[in-house]
Amino acid sequence: MADAEAAKRLSGLLNGIAQSVFYQKSDVTEQLLKAELFPELPLGEFTALHDKMKGLLRSMASADMDHAQLEAFLTAQTRKQGSGGVSAEQAAALSRFWKSQRVRVRESVLAQSRWEPGLRGISWRVDLQAADSQGVAAHSGPVALVELEVGRTGQDSEFVCLEFDEARVNRVLKKMADIQESMDRIIQQT
């Protein structure tokens, strides 16, 4: 019965860490988890356990481990000597947690990494002005009209309309080329 209780408390700790780290629940604190799940454990031991489990969960989430990767990772963790490794019971609890929460954790991590507001759509066209409002022939060149649909998750879209003459289009294209070159240099360095 003691093993079942220990597994239940460790599962609660993992879920609490996930609530705090991945699901942005600020009311789930380390102190709350200690008081509710491990009141008899000395603070130093609890902090070490909490930090170890938090680090392991972050590693699992950042790698988005599939079943095979998870098993290899947990096997390596159980083979570590000293306080750096995990017990077989802890590995089993981590495995159960990850199998049930992987999709939700991934969705949360992706949602937190998105810029807001996000670009939902873009449409554009090129117009030629044939005459102004008084019927006088216009001498300006073509105009690019760009409509951006932007919005935050769960909210209605907003539309931003931009008008570019040929010189502005060329400047935008130049800036985009500069950005691409910078990204290519960064990728080549890594």
Secondary structure, 3 states (H helix, E strand, C coil): CHHHHHHHHHHHHHHHHHHHHCCCCCCCCHHHHHHHHCCCCCHHHHHHHHHHHHHHHHHHHHHCCCHHHHHHHHHHHHHCCHHHCCCHHHHHHHHHHHHHHHHHHHHHHHHHHCCCCEEEEEEEEEECCCECCCCCECCCCCEEEEEEEEECCCCCCEEEEEEECHHHHHHHHHHHHHHHHHHHHHHHHC
